[in-house]
Amino acid sequence: MTAPDSTVSTVKVLFVCLGNICRSPSAEGMFRKYVVDAGLESRFEIDSAGTLDYHAGERADRRSEHAAQRRGIDISKHRARQIEPLDFERYDYILAMDKSNLANLERLCPAAHRHKLALMMSFAPTLGDEVPDPYYGDSAAFENVLDMLEKACRNFLTHIVEKQSLSALKA
Ligand code: 4NP
């Protein structure tokens, strides 16, 4: 997780999928890269989680690692974890990869924090409303995940920067 600057408030973002080994670690790595490229690393805390604990402790799926690596994104340090109750308090944005993940999050999330939940692809709706699960797919499925995430992550960062006036606070 990105170390925050304790003197300024941070925007806390959690990406969520089913296993936390394919889509959400890819989203986390990609979004972090865009944040670092924008010089905004100290303004964010970024993490990912799965709704299942089945893969907890594992690295990202090798196919996701390799697809990310080909785009200059290193997710080799990722270790999967399951979402936990404190996440709903801690994070400002909790972005689900598909509708099933979102439904699970809505079921788990206290009402006071439900406004934090959204679909990842709500930030790139022209590409579809869900990031499809690539786990049983081929390499094209993993490339498609990254193509979708690129647009959604870029738009999401732009949205936050505008909403929070972060560019003015960059230094
Ligand atoms: P993810 O992909 O939710 O994008 O991490 C999956 C990983 C594992 C499984 C399904 C989807 N699984 O069934 O084990």
Boltz pocket constraint, residues with backbone or C-beta under 6 A from the ligand:
constraints:
  - pocket:
      binder: B
      contacts: [[A, 17], [A, 18], [A, 19], [A, 20], [A, 21], [A, 22], [A, 23], [A, 24], [A, 54], [A, 55], [A, 133], [A, 134], [A, 135]]
      max_distance: 6.0
